[in-house]
Amino acid sequence: MVMTKKLTYRYAFTLMKMKNAEGRNEYMDLAKEANLLWHQIVSQKSKNTPRINCRA
Protein backbone atom coordinates (compact mmCIF):
# COMPACT_ATOMS: atom_id res chain seq x y z
CA MET A 1 0.00 0.00 0.00
CA VAL A 2 2.79 2.43 0.90
CA MET A 3 4.63 1.64 -2.33
CA THR A 4 1.50 2.29 -4.38
CA LYS A 5 1.00 5.62 -2.59
CA LYS A 6 4.57 6.72 -3.39
CA LEU A 7 4.17 5.67 -7.02
CA THR A 8 0.89 7.58 -7.24
CA TYR A 9 2.54 10.75 -5.91
CA ARG A 10 5.43 10.34 -8.36
CA TYR A 11 2.94 9.78 -11.19
CA ALA A 12 0.96 12.92 -10.30
CA PHE A 13 4.16 14.99 -9.99
CA THR A 14 5.32 13.72 -13.40
CA LEU A 15 2.00 14.76 -14.96
CA MET A 16 2.40 18.24 -13.47
CA LYS A 17 5.93 18.47 -14.88
CA MET A 18 4.54 17.47 -18.30
CA LYS A 19 2.23 20.49 -18.19
CA ASN A 20 5.27 22.80 -17.93
CA ALA A 21 7.58 20.84 -20.22
CA GLU A 22 9.53 22.86 -22.74
CA GLY A 23 9.95 21.17 -26.05
CA ARG A 24 8.81 17.90 -27.49
CA ASN A 25 11.76 15.84 -26.21
CA GLU A 26 11.22 16.79 -22.58
CA TYR A 27 7.48 16.17 -22.91
CA MET A 28 8.04 12.73 -24.48
CA ASP A 29 10.56 11.74 -21.79
CA LEU A 30 8.10 12.69 -19.07
CA ALA A 31 5.29 10.88 -20.87
CA LYS A 32 7.39 7.70 -20.99
CA GLU A 33 8.19 8.04 -17.28
CA ALA A 34 4.50 8.57 -16.47
CA ASN A 35 3.57 5.50 -18.52
CA LEU A 36 6.09 3.33 -16.66
CA LEU A 37 4.86 4.62 -13.31
CA TRP A 38 1.26 3.93 -14.30
CA HIS A 39 2.09 0.32 -15.20
CA GLN A 40 3.92 -0.12 -11.87
CA ILE A 41 0.88 1.23 -10.01
CA VAL A 42 -1.47 -1.12 -11.84
CA SER A 43 0.77 -4.14 -11.23
CA GLN A 44 1.08 -3.27 -7.51
CA LYS A 45 -2.69 -2.98 -7.19
CA SER A 46 -3.25 -6.28 -8.97
CA LYS A 47 -0.80 -7.99 -6.59
CA ASN A 48 -2.79 -6.68 -3.61
CA THR A 49 -6.16 -7.73 -4.99
CA PRO A 50 -7.41 -10.99 -3.52
CA ARG A 51 -7.90 -13.74 -6.07
CA ILE A 52 -11.34 -15.28 -6.46
CA ASN A 53 -11.38 -18.91 -7.44
CA CYS A 54 -14.51 -19.69 -9.43
CA ARG A 55 -15.05 -23.28 -10.42
CA ALA A 56 -18.32 -24.66 -11.67
MODELLER restraints for C-alpha pairs under 7 A, 6 or more apart:
rsr = mdl.restraints
at = mdl.atoms
rsr.add(forms.Gaussian(group=physical.xy_distance, feature=features.Distance(at['CA:4:A'], at['CA:41:A']), mean=5.76, stdev=0.5))
rsr.add(forms.Gaussian(group=physical.xy_distance, feature=features.Distance(at['CA:4:A'], at['CA:44:A']), mean=6.39, stdev=0.5))
rsr.add(forms.Gaussian(group=physical.xy_distance, feature=features.Distance(at['CA:7:A'], at['CA:37:A']), mean=6.41, stdev=0.5))
rsr.add(forms.Gaussian(group=physical.xy_distance, feature=features.Distance(at['CA:7:A'], at['CA:41:A']), mean=6.28, stdev=0.5))
rsr.add(forms.Gaussian(group=physical.xy_distance, feature=features.Distance(at['CA:8:A'], at['CA:41:A']), mean=6.92, stdev=0.5))
rsr.add(forms.Gaussian(group=physical.xy_distance, feature=features.Distance(at['CA:11:A'], at['CA:34:A']), mean=5.64, stdev=0.5))
rsr.add(forms.Gaussian(group=physical.xy_distance, feature=features.Distance(at['CA:11:A'], at['CA:37:A']), mean=5.91, stdev=0.5))
rsr.add(forms.Gaussian(group=physical.xy_distance, feature=features.Distance(at['CA:11:A'], at['CA:38:A']), mean=6.85, stdev=0.5))
rsr.add(forms.Gaussian(group=physical.xy_distance, feature=features.Distance(at['CA:14:A'], at['CA:30:A']), mean=6.40, stdev=0.5))
rsr.add(forms.Gaussian(group=physical.xy_distance, feature=features.Distance(at['CA:14:A'], at['CA:34:A']), mean=6.05, stdev=0.5))
rsr.add(forms.Gaussian(group=physical.xy_distance, feature=features.Distance(at['CA:15:A'], at['CA:34:A']), mean=6.84, stdev=0.5))
rsr.add(forms.Gaussian(group=physical.xy_distance, feature=features.Distance(at['CA:18:A'], at['CA:27:A']), mean=5.62, stdev=0.5))
rsr.add(forms.Gaussian(group=physical.xy_distance, feature=features.Distance(at['CA:18:A'], at['CA:30:A']), mean=6.01, stdev=0.5))
rsr.add(forms.Gaussian(group=physical.xy_distance, feature=features.Distance(at['CA:21:A'], at['CA:27:A']), mean=5.40, stdev=0.5))
